[in-house]
Amino acid sequence: MFLNALEHLLRRKLITLALVLFAVFMLLFWWGVSSSAGAVDKFHREAGEDTQPMVGPEGKAWMALATAGPMLAAILIGLTIIMGAGVLPDEIASGRLSLWAGLPQSRRSLYLSTTLAPLALCTAFGYLFFFSTALVVRLYFPFSPGNLLMAVAAMPVWISVTWAAVTALSLVLGRIPAMLLSFVLGGISATMGSIVELGKVLPEVGESGVCKVAAVVTALFPIDRGYRAIMAGLLPAKTGIDELLALMGYAGSVSAGEFLYPLAWAAVTAFLGFLAFRRIEIR
C-alpha cells in the first residue's frame, strides 16, 4: 500500500515541476556563488596578498546558505502541503482506497501506509535540496558544518509538522481549505520564528513582549523550529557576524526541547488525523 501510494505521487506533474524549479534554482545559485568567489579572488589579487578579507569563508558560506534557505523551504513546504492535502482525498475520490479497505487490514495500517508516502518523498527531496546546496557553497567557500548529524535528524522532524497538519486538516476541512490554512500558519510561524532567533542574540529583544508572543505562536505551530535546526546544523558554527545573521533569522543554536517538541506535536496531530479518518465512511 505504501509503495502504491508512493508510485502514484511520483507520477504527478507536481514532482516534475518541483525538480525543474530546483534545477533552475541550483543553476542560478551556482552562478551567483561562483561569480562571488571569482570577484573576491580578483579583488585580493589586485589589492595584494597582505589584504585581510572583511569576512572569512565561513561568514560568506553563512550568508550564501542563509540566503538560499528560505527559497528552498518555500519549494519544499509547498510540495509537502500540496501532496499531503491531496493524498487521502484523491485516494478516496478515485475509489482506490475502497479497494484497499476491502482487504484484511486495519484502518490504522490503511491510514499510515497511505499518508506516510508524501512524508517519505518530501523528506528525500529535503535532503536533496539542502545538502546539495550546502555542497555547492562548500566548493567555493570551505567551511565545516556546525552539526551535520542534527541537520540530518531534523529534516524529517521539520517536514512532519507540515505533513501532519495538512493531512489532518484535509480530512476535517477539505483539500483546498487545508492547503490555504497550512500556508498561512507556516508563514506566520516562520515570521515569528525569526523574532525568536533575534531574541537569542539580543537580550532586549528576548525580554520584550513581542518575542514572548512569537514564542507562543511558534509553539502552537512549530514548523519553524525544525527548519532552524536544519540550518543550525548545516551552517558554520562560528562566523564573527552573529548579530547580522540573527537579523536574518538565524541564531545558530537550537535546544533539545526545540528539536524534540515539533516531533511530538506532529505525532499528536497525526493521531488526531487518524481519529478523523476512522469516522470517514469509505465506499
C-alpha positions in Angstrom: 0.0 0.0 0.0 2.8 2.4 0.9 4.6 1.7 -2.4 1.4 2.0 -4.3 0.8 5.5 -2.9 4.4 6.5 -3.5 4.1 5.4 -7.1 1.0 7.5 -7.6 2.8 10.5 -6.1 5.8 10.1 -8.4 3.6 10.1 -11.4 2.3 13.5 -10.7 3.4 16.5 -12.8 4.0 18.3 -9.5 7.1 16.3 -8.9 8.5 17.2 -12.3 7.7 20.9 -11.6 9.4 20.8 -8.2 12.5 19.2 -9.7 12.6 21.8 -12.6 12.3 24.6 -10.1 15.1 23.2 -8.0 17.3 22.7 -11.1 16.7 26.3 -12.2 17.4 27.5 -8.6 20.6 25.5 -8.4 21.9 26.8 -11.7 21.3 30.4 -10.7 22.6 29.8 -7.2 25.8 28.1 -8.5 26.3 31.0 -10.9 25.9 33.5 -8.1 28.2 31.7 -5.7 30.9 31.1 -8.3 30.7 34.7 -9.5 31.0 36.0 -6.0 34.0 33.8 -5.3 35.7 34.9 -8.5 35.1 38.6 -7.7 36.6 38.1 -4.2 39.7 36.4 -5.6 40.2 39.1 -8.2 39.9 41.8 -5.6 42.6 40.2 -3.4 44.9 39.8 -6.4 44.6 43.4 -7.3 44.8 44.7 -3.7 47.8 42.5 -2.8 48.3 39.3 -0.8 48.5 41.1 2.5 44.9 42.4 2.3 42.8 40.9 5.0 39.2 40.0 4.0 36.4 41.7 5.9 34.5 38.4 6.1 36.1 34.9 6.1 35.0 31.9 4.1 32.8 30.7 7.0 31.0 34.1 7.0 30.5 34.0 3.3 29.2 30.4 3.5 26.8 31.5 6.2 25.4 34.3 4.1 25.1 32.2 1.0 23.2 29.3 2.8 21.1 31.7 4.8 20.0 33.4 1.5 19.2 30.1 -0.2 17.4 28.6 2.8 14.1 30.4 2.5 13.7 29.7 -1.2 14.4 26.0 -0.7 12.0 25.9 2.2 9.3 27.6 0.1 9.6 25.0 -2.6 9.7 22.1 -0.2 6.9 23.2 2.1 4.7 24.0 -0.9 5.4 20.5 -2.2 4.5 18.9 1.2 1.3 20.9 1.5 0.0 20.1 -1.9 0.8 16.4 -1.7 -0.2 16.0 1.9 -3.6 17.7 1.3 -4.4 15.5 -1.7 -3.2 12.1 -0.9 -6.2 10.8 1.1 -8.9 12.9 -0.7 -7.6 11.7 -4.1 -7.4 8.1 -3.0 -11.0 8.2 -1.7 -12.4 10.1 -4.7 -10.7 7.7 -7.2 -12.1 4.6 -5.4 -8.7 3.1 -4.9 -8.9 3.4 -1.1 -12.2 1.4 -1.1 -10.4 -1.4 -2.8 -7.6 -1.4 -0.2 -10.1 -1.1 2.6 -11.7 -4.4 1.4 -8.5 -6.3 2.2 -7.9 -7.8 5.7 -6.1 -4.8 7.2 -6.8 -2.3 9.9 -7.8 1.3 9.4 -4.6 2.3 11.1 -2.5 0.4 8.6 -4.5 1.9 5.8 -4.0 5.4 7.1 -0.3 5.1 7.8 0.6 3.3 4.6 -1.1 5.9 2.5 -0.1 9.1 4.3 3.5 8.2 5.0 4.3 8.2 1.3 4.3 12.1 0.9 6.3 12.4 4.2 9.0 10.0 2.9 9.1 11.6 -0.5 9.3 15.2 0.7 11.9 14.2 3.3 14.0 12.7 0.5 13.6 15.9 -1.5 14.6 17.9 1.5 17.9 16.1 1.8 18.5 16.7 -2.0 17.7 20.4 -1.9 19.5 21.5 1.3 22.6 19.2 1.2 23.3 19.7 -2.5 23.1 23.4 -1.9 25.5 23.2 1.0 27.9 21.2 -1.1 27.9 23.8 -3.8 28.7 26.5 -1.2 31.4 24.4 0.4 33.2 24.0 -3.0 33.8 27.8 -3.2 33.8 28.8 0.5 35.3 26.0 2.6 33.6 25.5 6.0 32.7 22.8 8.5 29.0 22.4 9.3 28.0 23.3 12.8 26.3 20.0 13.5 25.7 17.8 10.4 24.1 15.0 12.4 21.5 17.4 13.8 20.7 18.6 10.3 20.2 15.1 9.1 17.9 14.2 12.0 16.0 17.5 11.8 14.9 17.1 8.2 12.0 14.5 8.8 11.1 16.4 12.0 10.6 19.6 10.1 8.7 18.0 7.3 6.5 16.0 9.6 4.9 19.1 11.2 3.5 20.4 7.9 2.7 16.8 6.7 0.7 16.0 9.9 -1.1 19.3 9.9 -2.2 19.4 6.3 -3.2 15.7 6.3 -5.4 16.1 9.4 -6.9 19.4 8.1 -7.7 17.8 4.7 -9.9 15.2 6.5 -11.7 17.8 8.5 -11.9 20.9 6.3 -11.3 19.5 2.8 -8.3 19.8 0.5 -8.3 23.5 -0.5 -9.0 25.0 2.9 -6.4 22.7 4.4 -3.8 23.9 1.9 -4.6 27.6 2.4 -4.6 27.3 6.2 -1.3 25.4 6.3 0.3 28.0 4.1 -0.9 30.8 6.3 0.1 29.1 9.5 3.5 28.3 8.1 4.1 31.8 7.0 3.2 33.2 10.4 5.3 30.7 12.3 8.3 31.5 10.1 8.0 35.2 10.7 7.6 34.7 14.5 10.5 32.3 14.4 12.8 35.0 13.1 11.9 37.2 16.1 12.6 34.3 18.5 16.0 33.8 16.9 16.8 37.5 17.2 15.9 37.4 20.9 18.5 34.7 21.5 21.2 37.1 20.5 19.9 40.4 21.7 18.7 40.3 25.3 16.5 43.4 25.0 14.5 41.7 22.2 14.3 38.4 24.1 12.7 40.1 27.1 10.2 42.0 25.0 6.5 41.2 24.8 6.7 40.7 21.1 9.3 38.0 21.5 7.2 36.2 24.1 4.2 36.3 21.7 6.4 35.0 19.0 7.5 32.1 21.2 3.9 31.2 21.8 3.0 31.3 18.1 5.9 29.0 17.2 4.9 26.6 19.9 1.3 26.4 18.6 2.5 25.6 15.1 6.2 24.6 15.4 7.2 24.2 11.8 9.8 26.9 12.2 11.8 25.1 14.9 12.7 22.1 12.6 13.9 24.5 9.9 16.1 26.4 12.3 17.6 23.1 13.5 18.5 22.1 9.9 20.1 25.5 9.2 21.9 25.5 12.6 23.3 22.1 11.7 24.4 22.9 8.1 25.8 26.4 8.7 29.3 27.1 10.1 29.4 27.2 13.9 31.5 30.4 14.1 31.4 33.3 11.7 32.0 36.6 13.6 28.8 38.2 12.3 26.3 36.7 14.7 24.2 39.8 15.2 23.8 40.3 11.5 22.8 36.7 11.0 20.3 37.0 13.8 18.7 39.8 12.0 18.3 37.4 9.0 16.6 34.9 11.4 19.5 32.6 12.4 20.9 32.5 15.9 22.9 29.3 15.2 21.7 27.3 18.2 18.7 25.0 18.8 18.0 23.4 22.2 17.0 19.8 22.7 13.4 20.9 23.6 13.1 22.9 20.4 14.2 19.9 18.4 12.0 17.3 20.0 8.8 19.3 20.6 7.9 19.5 16.8 8.3 15.8 16.6 5.9 15.2 19.5 3.5 17.8 18.1 3.5 16.1 14.7 2.8 12.7 16.3 -0.2 14.0 18.2 -1.6 15.8 15.2 -1.1 12.7 13.0 -3.1 10.7 15.6 -5.9 13.3 15.5 -5.9 12.9 11.8 -6.3 9.2 12.2 -9.2 9.7 14.5 -10.9 11.8 11.8 -10.1 9.2 9.2 -11.7 6.5 11.3 -15.0 8.4 11.1 -15.0 8.6 7.3 -17.1 6.0 5.5 -15.2 4.5 2.6 -17.2 3.1 -0.2 
